[in-house]
Amino acid sequence: MTPLAAIRAIDPALPPREWMAAAFAIARSVGLDDATCASPGEARALMRRMAAAGRADVAFGRILDGHVNAVQLVRRYAPAFAIDALLANGAILGVWNSDLPGDGLRHEGGAFAGAKNFASGAGFVTHPIVTTDANDPAGTRMWLLDMAAADPEIDRDWWHPIGMVRSETHIVHLGGVPLATAHAIGGPGDYQRQPDFSAGALRFVAVQAGAVHALFDHVRDHLNAGNRAAHPQQAHRLARLFVLADAGYALIDGVAAHWNADDDVLLPRVAAARGALEDIATEAMALAQSAVGVQGMLRTHPLARTLTDLTVYLRQPNPDGARSHAGAAAAAGRIEPGA
């Protein structure tokens, strides 16, 4: 059984914590969690791994994205920290940067105060990076938190989305948790240091590209199972889905080829890829729904979870700003098609 098939075969009725543990065990067995990304070739390989995760399950791809991001940050800004030993013991990392409005995370004396929201994986991430003073880019600090030692209060009543339920994205209250339960990662301002902060968005673009491939998979399998793939309209839909899925891979490969370029070339290309993949995915979801019909809206159909998860996961921060960034760079001649 391939890793893709093995992850898809995990019992969907398992609680998210158990499901993700099983998915990570499969991912680790084939190196899907390798965070190496120092050259264009390594960047392409990483983005292909992220796409493979998104193709298997969008929520898993989201959690793997956070895990890889955290591993990269620890290795870059705390090279003496024994991250490999932590990973060998099965740790799942993440990055929680979004503050609860009105009660952002900070430290007062020897303890944390405040809370994080949109904390993906709060039900099972063992060692998240949490940021203090997140609204002050020059003063933001990173802390690798040991969840078992910290034992924070997790508000699970807030997360009731139409998709990405399995990502366990909750509010985490850290008030009173001792700083001693966390390890400082880097210094002030390191979290938002460029180009890594913005270029890292290519990871979630890659997960989304894999999800578009999953839409193709589910539609093809559904049409073949019902002997409907030869119908002219369905054949046209499937052909278009193939083109869209293939374009997603070309998109991430193209940006990865510029991984070591100057910031004023790489970052607008990443920004442009965000908008382009959103357009690709939006068209692909509409085609998938037309091809499968109401059956694809049933919870038992494999298409349903991908549709709802991708609908939620496409909603990334500041999409208009990303498009404006790309447009400004194109107007100034810093990025050129085909270059």
N, C-alpha and C positions, 0 to 999 in steps of 0.2 A: 504494500500500500504506500502510495506517495505521501509526503508530508501534507500536501494540500488535502488529499482525501482523508488522511488521518485526523486532521483538525476538524474538517467538516463532519466527520463521523462521531465526534464527541457528543455524548448524550445532551441534547439541548435542554432537557429538563433538570440538569444539574444546577445547583446554586452557582451564581457567577464566580464566587471564590474558587470553587472546585473546578468549574469549567476552565477558568483562566490558568489555574495551576496545571491542568492537563495540557492545555495549548502551549504553555511555556515549556513544559517538559519536551514536547515534540519539537518546538522551535529550537531549543538548545541542542537537541540531539543532531540537528543538521546545520547548526551555525547560523540560523536565521537571526539570532540576537547579536551577531558580530557588529560592533559599533564603529569599526575602522572606517575612516573617511578623510584621508589626508591628500589625495590626489584625484584627478578626474576619473581615472579608472576605478579607484576605490569608491568614489562618490557614486558612480554609475552602479557598481555592484551593490552598494548599500541601498540605493533607491529601488533597485530590482528586488532586494529582499523585503523592503517595506511594501512594495506592490504585491509581492507574494503573500504577505500577511493580510493585506487588505482584501485580496482575492479570496482568501480562506474565510475571513470573517472581519467585517469592518471594525467592530468594537475591539477585537483582538489587535488589529492594526493600530488603532488609536493607543492602546496600552503599550504596545511594543514601541511606538514612536516616542512616548514619554520615557520609557525605560532607556532606549538608546540615547536620547537627549541627555538624560541624567548621567549615564555612564560617561559620555563624552565630556560633560562639564566637570565631573570628578577627576577624570584623567588629565584634563587640561589645567585645572586650577588647584588641585590637591594631589599632585603626583605621588606624594609619600603615603597617601591613604591606601590601605590594603583592600582595594576594590575587588581584585580578582578573588580573594578569599571569600568575600561577601557573596559574590556571584556564584562561586563554587558551592556555596551552601544553599543555593536556590533563591536568593534575594530577587525581588522584583522592585525596580526603582521607578520613579516618576518625577515630574516637575509640577509643583503647585505654585503658580505665580499670581493667580487672580484673587484679589482681596474681597472679603465680604464688605459691601458698601457700608460706610460709617463705622467699621470696626476692623480696619486693615491690620495685618500682622506686623508686630513690632516687638522689640524686647525692652523690658523694664527691669533693671537690676539683673538678677540672675535667672529670669524667667521670660517666657513669651507672653504676649498679650494680643488678643484679637483672633481673627479667624480667616480661613480661606474658603472661597466657594469655587465651583467648577473644578473640584479636586478629583480628577479622574482616577479610578482605581482605589478610592478610599476604603473599599471593602476588602482589598487584598494586597495592595502595594505595601511592601514591608519597609522600604526606605525611600521616602520621597524627599526631593530637594524642595524646601519651602523658602520663600523670599520674604525678608523684612524690608519695610520702607519701599514697597514695590512701585510707588508713584514718584519716587525720586531716583531717576536712572543713575545719577552719579553716586548715590548713597545706598543703592540696593545691595543687600547682603544675601548670600546663599548659605543654607544650613541643611546638611543631610541628616534627616530625622529618623531615629529608630522608633518605629511605631509601637513595637512591643514594649519598649521601655517608657515611651511617652504616654501611651494609653489615653489619647485625647477623646473628647466627646465628638461623635459623628452624628450629624443630623441627616437621617436617611429619608425623612418625610418630604423633602424638597424636590427630589429627582423623580419626576413623573413625565418623561418625554414620550413622543410617539416612536422613537427609535433610540438606539445606543443604550438601551436599558442595561445591557450586560456590562457596560463600562463602569457601573457603580460610581457615578460622578456626584459627590455629595458636598455638603458644607462640613468643614472640620474646625471645631473650636479648640484653640490651643492655649487659651488663657490659663496661666498658672503652670504650664508645662516647663520644667526646668531646662535651661539652655544646655545642661550637662547631658541631656538625652540626644543632643545633636552635635554634629561635627561641622565646624565652619569650613566652607568651601570658597577659596579665593578671597578677594578683598572687595571693598566697595566699588560698585560699577562694573564688576566683571560679568555679571549675568547678562547685561544688555550690550556687551562689547561686540562690535561688528568685525568681520562680516558674519560671524557664526549665529548671532541672534536672529537676523533676518533670513540668512541663507538656509537656516535650519527648517524654514517653512517648506522647503522642497520635500521633506520627509512626509508631511501630511498630504502634499500633492501626490506623491507616489502611492500612498495608501489609497487615495481616492481613485487613482488610475487603476489600481488593482481591483477596486470595487466595480469599476466599469467593466473590467474583464469578467468579473463574477456575474454581472447582468447578462453579458453575452453567453456565458456558460449555462445559466439557468434557462434563458430563452431557447437556446439551441437544444438543450436536453428536453425541455417541455415539448417543443415542436416535433422532435424526432420520436418521442414517446407516443405522441398522438398521430403520427404519420401525416403531419401538416406542414413539414418543412418545404415540400415541393410546391405548395400553393404560391402563385406568383407574388402576391402581396407580402406573404410571410417571408419568402425568399429575399425580397427587397429589404424588409426590415432587418433580417439577420445579416445581410450583406452590409447594411449601414452600421449595424452594431459592431461588426468586425472592424470596419474602418475607424469608428470612434475609439474602440479599445486599442487598436494598433496606434492611433494618433496619440493616445495617452502615454504609451511607452516611448514613442518618438520624442514627445515633449520633455519627459524627465531625462531621457538620454541626452537630448540636446543641451539642456541646462547643465547637466553634470559635466559635459565636455568643457565648460567654462569655469569649472570649480576653482581653479587657481588664478582666475582673471582678476583684474582690479575690481574694487567694490562697486565702482560706478558702471561696471559692465555686468558683473554677476548678480548684484542685488535687484536691478530692474528686470533682469531676465527671470529671476525667481518670482518677482511680483507679477510679471506677465503670465508666467505659467499658472499661477493661482487662478487668474481670471479665465484663462483658456480652458483649464481643466474643469472649472465650474460650468462653463458653457457646454463642454463635451458631455459631462455627467448629466446635465439637465436634459439634453436631447436624448441621451441614452435611456434615462429613466422613462421618458414619455414613450419611446419606441417599445421598451420592454413591457410596459403596461398595455399598450395597444396590441402587442403580439400575443400576450398570455391572457389578457382579459381579467375577469373577476376572480378566476382561480388564483392569480398572483396576489390577490389581496387577502387570501386565507392564511391564517397564521401557520398552518401546516405546510404551506408551499414554500420551497427554498427561496423563491424570489422575494417573498414578502419582507423577510428580515433585511435583506440587502437594500431593498427600496427604502424602507423606513430608516435604517441606520445611515445610509448615505444621505438621505434628506437632511438629517440632523448634522452629520459630519461636514457637509458642505458649508455650513454656517460658521465660518472662521472669522476671527477679529479683523475689523477695518478693511473689508474688501474694496470699498471705494478708494481708500488711500493707496492700496496696492495697484489698482488700475491707473490712478493718477501718477504714481511713481513711474510706472512703465511708460505711460504716455509722455511724460516730461523727458524721460531719457531718449525715447524715440524721436521726439521733436528736436532734441539737441544733437542727434546723430551719435549718441553713445552706444546705442544698440542698433544693429542692422539685420534685417531678415536674411537668413542663409549664411550669416557670418559665423 
